[in-house]
Each structure stands twice: as C-alpha cells, then as structure tokens.
C-alpha cells in the first residue's frame, strides 16, 4: 500500500539583504586619530636637524708678490691676491641624538657670477697660516673642528677659516657667500655669510 506523503514545507525565498552598518562614523574616527598623531609628531619632533648661524665675520685681504730670478730664463714676478675669511659659526643640535661634523666648506659667488669653493683650514694647518700671515692671529678664535660631537640639545661654536682667490673689493661686491657643514648620518646644511 502506498501512502501519500505530505508536501514538505519550503521556506519562502527572500532576496533582501540585512542592513549594512554605517561606515562613515568609523572612517571619521580613524581620520581624527591620524590627524591627532600627525599634529603631535609636528609639534614634538624638530623640523630641522640643527640651527646654524654666523655670529661674526672678519676678513683679511693679502697681496703677495713672488719674484723668481733665473739667469737662463730671466726674472718674473707673480702677484697673488687672497682673501682670508674668519667666520664664527654656532650650531645647535635639535635632535635627540648627537651630531658629528664631517667637513666644513665655504663658497663665494663674485659679482661676475664666478663661483669658488674653499675647504676650511684644518686644525693642524692653522699655525702655518698664522706664521705666513701674522695679522690673522689676533682676528681668530678657537676653531670649529671636524670630527667633533655635538650632544643632543647641545651646541658648538667656533671659527671657520676660509681662503678665496679674491680681493677685498671682490668680497664687498660679491653676490653670495656661504658655509656648508657636512654631518655624519645627516644631510649637510648651508648658512649664508651676511654682508656688512
């Protein structure tokens, strides 16, 4: 005997989707947190590695005549004009780590757009320069040395002695002059030498 089966009830098909949560509120909260973190970073981290200033500048123009005499060739006179620039530089470390000075150089752009670059006189060469040009000694101060360590938040100050092939008039009519300080582990920084 066959028994008639009862139909199995089927659930109604429903294609509607559940309501989605609103994403606008979490996105706005995330943006506010990011802006807050960015503001704190800008407020508490330094914008520059160091603050550099030239606090004093003195110059000594020199005029040297070198006469060479030879019975075979004849005698000639060579004239050389050099300008010694003594600039006192102050560096303040803005970082939370020490700065180490790698090199000190200077540059000058003359009125006719000629560029010159000069490496600062090394500590071991200062006495030879003072012996050759005694007028420099009273104008000088303690040198700013290469390889020194500037502690975090600390500062260093010293003289940078540069030599350019120029006259006093060239220096006064220059378009620009600057000192570049190269650091280990940081980008170099340049500061202008002010005109009087």
C-alpha positions as CSV (number, residue, x, y, z in Angstrom):
1,X,0.0,0.0,0.0
2,X,1.1,3.3,-1.0
3,X,0.9,6.1,1.5
4,X,0.6,9.6,0.1
5,X,3.2,11.8,1.6
6,X,2.5,15.2,2.7
7,X,4.3,18.0,1.0
8,X,7.4,19.3,2.7
9,X,7.0,23.0,3.5
10,X,9.6,25.1,1.7
11,X,10.8,28.3,3.1
12,X,10.0,31.4,1.2
13,X,12.7,32.8,-0.9
14,X,13.8,36.1,0.3
15,X,16.5,38.1,-1.6
16,X,16.6,41.1,0.8
17,X,20.0,41.7,2.5
18,X,20.5,42.7,6.1
19,X,21.1,46.3,6.8
20,X,24.7,47.4,6.4
21,X,26.3,49.2,9.3
22,X,27.2,52.7,8.5
23,X,30.9,53.2,7.7
24,X,31.0,56.9,7.9
25,X,31.5,57.1,11.7
26,X,34.5,54.7,11.9
27,X,36.1,56.4,8.9
28,X,35.8,59.8,10.6
29,X,37.2,58.5,13.9
30,X,40.2,57.0,12.1
31,X,40.8,60.3,10.3
32,X,40.6,62.2,13.5
33,X,43.1,59.8,15.2
34,X,45.5,60.2,12.2
35,X,45.3,64.0,12.3
36,X,46.0,64.0,16.1
37,X,49.1,61.7,15.7
38,X,50.3,63.9,12.8
39,X,49.9,67.1,14.9
40,X,51.8,65.6,17.8
41,X,54.6,64.5,15.5
42,X,54.9,68.0,14.0
43,X,54.7,69.6,17.5
44,X,57.3,67.5,19.2
45,X,59.8,66.5,16.5
46,X,62.2,69.1,15.2
47,X,61.7,70.4,11.7
48,X,65.4,71.0,11.2
49,X,68.4,68.9,12.2
50,X,70.2,71.9,13.6
51,X,70.1,75.7,13.9
52,X,73.2,77.2,12.3
53,X,74.2,80.9,12.5
54,X,77.2,83.0,11.6
55,X,77.7,85.3,14.6
56,X,80.8,87.2,13.5
57,X,82.8,87.7,10.3
58,X,86.3,89.2,9.8
59,X,88.3,89.4,6.6
60,X,92.0,89.8,5.8
61,X,92.9,90.6,2.2
62,X,96.5,89.7,1.3
63,X,98.6,90.8,-1.7
64,X,101.7,88.7,-2.3
65,X,104.5,89.3,-4.9
66,X,106.7,86.4,-5.7
67,X,109.8,87.2,-7.7
68,X,111.6,84.4,-9.4
69,X,115.0,85.1,-10.9
70,X,116.9,82.9,-13.3
71,X,119.9,83.8,-15.3
72,X,118.8,81.4,-18.0
73,X,115.1,82.3,-18.4
74,X,115.0,85.7,-16.8
75,X,113.1,87.0,-13.9
76,X,109.4,87.1,-13.5
77,X,107.1,88.5,-10.8
78,X,103.9,86.6,-9.8
79,X,101.2,88.5,-7.9
80,X,98.6,86.7,-5.9
81,X,95.6,88.2,-4.2
82,X,94.0,86.1,-1.5
83,X,91.2,86.8,0.9
84,X,91.0,85.1,4.3
85,X,87.5,84.9,5.8
86,X,87.2,84.2,9.5
87,X,83.6,83.3,10.3
88,X,82.4,82.4,13.8
89,X,79.7,79.7,13.4
90,X,77.3,78.5,16.1
91,X,75.5,75.1,15.7
92,X,72.6,74.0,18.0
93,X,71.6,70.3,17.8
94,X,67.8,70.0,17.6
95,X,67.8,66.2,17.5
96,X,67.6,63.7,20.3
97,X,70.8,62.2,19.1
98,X,74.3,63.6,18.8
99,X,75.6,65.3,15.6
100,X,79.2,64.7,14.3
101,X,80.8,67.3,12.0
102,X,82.3,65.6,8.9
103,X,83.5,68.6,6.9
104,X,83.4,72.4,6.7
105,X,83.5,74.2,3.3
106,X,82.7,77.7,2.1
107,X,81.7,79.1,-1.3
108,X,81.6,82.6,-2.8
109,X,79.8,83.9,-5.9
110,X,81.5,87.0,-7.2
111,X,79.8,89.9,-9.0
112,X,80.6,88.4,-12.4
113,X,78.9,85.0,-11.3
114,X,82.2,83.2,-10.8
115,X,81.9,80.5,-8.1
116,X,84.7,79.5,-5.8
117,X,84.7,76.7,-3.2
118,X,87.1,76.5,-0.3
119,X,87.7,73.9,2.3
120,X,88.1,75.3,5.8
121,X,91.7,75.3,7.0
122,X,92.4,72.2,9.1
123,X,93.4,72.5,12.7
124,X,97.0,71.2,12.0
125,X,97.5,73.9,9.3
126,X,96.4,76.9,11.3
127,X,99.8,77.6,12.8
128,X,101.4,77.6,9.4
129,X,98.8,80.1,8.1
130,X,99.3,82.3,11.2
131,X,103.1,82.2,10.7
132,X,102.7,83.2,7.0
133,X,100.1,85.9,7.8
134,X,100.6,87.1,11.4
135,X,97.7,89.6,11.1
136,X,95.3,86.7,11.1
137,X,96.2,85.5,14.6
138,X,94.6,88.4,16.6
139,X,91.5,88.1,14.5
140,X,91.0,84.4,15.1
141,X,89.3,82.5,17.9
142,X,89.0,78.8,18.8
143,X,88.3,76.8,15.7
144,X,85.2,74.8,14.9
145,X,86.7,71.4,14.4
146,X,85.9,68.5,12.2
147,X,85.0,65.2,13.9
148,X,83.6,66.9,17.0
149,X,80.5,65.6,18.7
150,X,77.6,67.9,19.5
151,X,75.4,66.4,22.2
152,X,71.6,66.1,21.8
153,X,70.1,69.6,22.5
154,X,73.7,71.0,22.9
155,X,75.6,73.4,20.8
156,X,79.1,74.1,19.5
157,X,80.7,77.4,18.4
158,X,84.0,78.2,16.7
159,X,85.9,79.9,13.9
160,X,85.9,78.6,10.3
161,X,88.9,80.0,8.3
162,X,88.3,80.1,4.5
163,X,90.7,81.2,1.8
164,X,89.4,82.6,-1.5
165,X,91.4,84.0,-4.5
166,X,89.8,87.4,-4.4
167,X,90.4,91.0,-3.3
168,X,88.7,93.0,-0.6
169,X,86.7,94.7,-3.4
170,X,85.6,91.3,-4.8
171,X,84.4,90.4,-1.3
172,X,82.4,93.5,-0.8
173,X,80.8,93.2,-4.2
174,X,80.0,89.5,-4.0
175,X,76.6,88.2,-4.9
176,X,76.7,85.5,-2.2
177,X,78.9,83.6,0.3
178,X,78.0,80.7,2.5
179,X,79.4,78.0,4.7
180,X,78.3,74.3,4.4
181,X,78.6,71.9,7.3
182,X,78.5,68.3,6.4
183,X,77.4,65.9,9.1
184,X,77.9,62.1,9.5
185,X,74.5,60.4,9.3
186,X,72.6,63.7,8.4
187,X,72.2,65.9,5.4
188,X,74.6,68.8,5.0
189,X,73.4,72.3,6.0
190,X,74.3,75.6,4.5
191,X,74.2,79.0,6.1
192,X,74.7,82.4,4.4
193,X,77.6,84.7,5.4
194,X,75.9,88.0,5.9
195,X,77.0,91.1,4.1
196,X,78.2,94.0,6.3
